[in-house]
Amino acid sequence: MHSTEKRYKQIISLLTQYLQAIQLPRGFGGDLVFEFQVSQGRVRQLVLDEQASFLKEQTVMQLIRRSLLAWLPEETR
């Protein structure tokens, strides 16, 4: 596996763990699409693409968006 691909998988794993810890309301479902900007192995920007996502519950989207503002991969803390 190429080191860049390995790094992307690591970032996705860290983000997945972070998002799983968020307390979300019940009764909704959908897919979220994220876009990463990575430079020299570090996340420079993370964007929740609301147009491409299949979760339209605005309350949940706002909660996730606010939570993402506080997210940093472990090695950048």
C-alpha positions, 0 to 999 in steps of 0.5 A: 500500500502506498504511504499516501493511501495509508495516510488517507485511511488513517485520517478516515479512521480517526474521523470515523472514531470522532464522529461515532462519539457524537451524540445524535438524535435517533430516527434519521439516516443517510450518507455524508460526503466529506472532502479533505485537503491534505498537505504533507500528510496533514489535514489542512481543511475538512469540508462536509459536502452538503450537496453530495450528502444524502442526509438532509436533516438540518438539525443533525447536519448543524450538530455534525458541522459544529462538531467538526470545528473541534476535530483535529487528528491525534498527531496535530494536537 
